[in-house]
Amino acid sequence: QVQPVEFGGGLVQAGASLRISCRGSGFAFGRNAMGWFRQAPGKEREYVATIAGSGGSVDYADSVKGRFTISRDNAKNTVYLQMNSLKPEDAAVYSCAAKSGYYSDYLPREDDYPYWGQGTQVTVSS
């Protein structure tokens, strides 16, 4: 069973950094594009970042570009999202998603991902 699981959410102050992780199981992790998405209360889920299976291609939403970094360690079946200079508007439930068959390409479209984790809460106090 394909199952991404997120780790590392928490409460931080504005301006601080936080790294969240997503570990995959039940699938060939290195052949999957991975994406991070977030959903704040009362808002629709939005795209944050994506990385190709190889790790060679990445993409970011404009709202996080320059502050967030997505990376992966295929030996550990884990994708990371390093979040720096956090703002109160970054607070949300962050979910990772997996899509097979994307070794060289990333995938920013939410609807293309069939496998989702349960999410991890990130809270940013002002």
Steps between C-alpha positions, in 0.01 A plus 500: 500500500639838397519719805679831544533607865593851610715591801630808670225755522472727799467850641761761415527876516488719194843524343608159624583188300350154499565184300225253433547156350300245310595135491361269234429133522340243277630646176819559301574832663773609264270474199236726649458871471419638843308812584427710804164669534342694785155589622421774747167512686222623277718493190549261213806282486782666309818392333830564678782311328582193295805292418571242231580141594866555421511816710639686200202724434304707748231764490344735754192709543576870474391552860784283635770547238826606661388392847417130464719222363381157396746212489501123518715209612393199300717268709280594796175517301455850636419842359563816701363850505733751665300809589687818589378848591159361587204735497164470676341444160710185458305333779308204364478124486778390268447183302729311271387311194654242267463425131681216329670521165660841545871432538619803304207738530324674784125528535334813637139404433311381805247296303774284348607350832327175597675440832483737796621508857287603795677831544700673772401823670726802476406794720678835480448752777540870433 
